[in-house]
Amino acid sequence: MIDAASAPEAAPRETRATDWVFAAARIALGLYWLYEQHWKLPPDFGLHQPRGLMFSFQQSIQHPTLGIYKTFLQEVVVPHFHLFGWLVFLGEATIGTLLTLGLLTELGALLGTLEAVNLLLSQAGTPEGPWLYVAILVANLFVLFAGGNRVWSVDRLLSARLPRLGTRPALLGRVLEAAMWGGRRPAVQEPRR
């Protein structure tokens, strides 16, 4: 018997049409994250704009989804508006950059998923409603679970130098594998000769 961990690495697979579609979706999502910075740019983060970041925080306070989130916004975020402005800006710019370039794609999609959950929790009760944030969450989950080593990606270029990056299955495959085998692959029997 040969342990699957010591088995030879699989050859890189051919690029399929779905790879181009997934890459376009990833890039579009990354560009969306970057575009959404236009109304909350430093140094004031849209503080004096009628629909800037402070307006967004105030909407979340006036129409809370969760009481504890409203308290957090009132007691922590708004008094430290510029700090949180920088955190939002740097976080979302990082998400957009990673997804657009396809650099550390799974990390970008994970951060995007976490930020989308944050946005859903803060904005679901506002007049704007939850559906935009549900769509952003689903899009980030799609990129996270579909895998990022596709065409038009820095990850793909890096996979030539880091072979493990190029042969690692998508996150969904790793999650299913962990659920089925507790994170350990079963031993593979060597074919009889």
FENZIJO-V406599 format. One record per pair of residues at least 4 apart in sequence whose C-alpha atoms are under 7 Angstrom apart, sorted by the first residue. I is the first residue (numbers start at 0). J is the second residue. If there is no record, write none. Layout:
BEGIN
i=<I;I>
j=<J;J>
END
This chain:
BEGIN
i=<0;0;0;0;1;1;1;1;1;2;2;2;3;3;3;9;11;14;16;17;18;18;18;19;19;20;21;22;22;22;22;23;24;25;25;25;25;26;26;26;27;28;29;29;29;29;29;29;30;30;30;31;32;32;32;32;33;33;36;36;38;38;39;39;39;39;40;40;40;44;44;44;45;45;46;46;46;49;50;50;51;52;53;54;55;56;56;57;58;58;59;59;59;59;59;60;60;62;62;63;63;63;64;64;64;64;65;66;67;68;69;70;71;71;72;72;73;74;75;76;76;79;80;81;82;83;84;85;86;87;88;89;90;91;92;93;94;94;94;94;95;96;97;97;97;97;97;98;98;98;98;100;100;101;101;101;101;102;102;102;103;103;104;104;105;105;105;105;106;107;108;108;108;108;108;109;109;110;111;111;112;112;112;112;113;114;115;115;115;115;116;116;117;118;118;119;119;119;119;122;122;123;123;124;129;130;131;132;133;134;135;136;137;138;139;140;141;142;142;143;144;144;144;145;145;146;146;148;148;148;148;149;150;152;153;154;155;157;158;158;158;162;163;168;168;169;170;171;172;173;174;175;176;176;177;177;180>
j=<186;187;188;189;6;186;187;188;189;6;186;187;184;186;187;166;166;18;20;21;22;149;150;23;150;24;25;26;149;150;151;27;28;29;98;99;142;30;98;99;31;32;33;94;95;96;98;99;34;95;99;35;91;92;94;95;92;95;40;88;45;51;44;45;51;52;44;45;88;51;52;84;51;52;51;52;53;54;54;55;55;56;57;58;59;60;72;61;62;125;63;69;121;122;125;69;72;124;125;69;121;124;120;121;123;124;69;70;71;72;73;74;75;76;76;77;77;78;79;80;83;83;84;85;86;87;88;89;90;91;92;93;94;95;96;97;98;107;110;111;99;100;101;102;103;104;107;102;104;107;108;152;153;147;152;153;154;152;153;154;107;154;108;147;109;143;146;147;110;111;112;139;140;142;143;113;143;114;115;139;116;136;139;140;117;118;119;132;135;136;120;136;121;122;132;123;129;132;133;128;129;128;129;128;133;134;135;136;137;138;139;140;141;142;143;144;145;146;147;170;169;170;171;169;171;169;170;152;154;155;165;155;155;156;157;158;165;161;162;164;165;166;167;172;173;173;174;175;176;177;178;179;180;182;181;182;184>
END
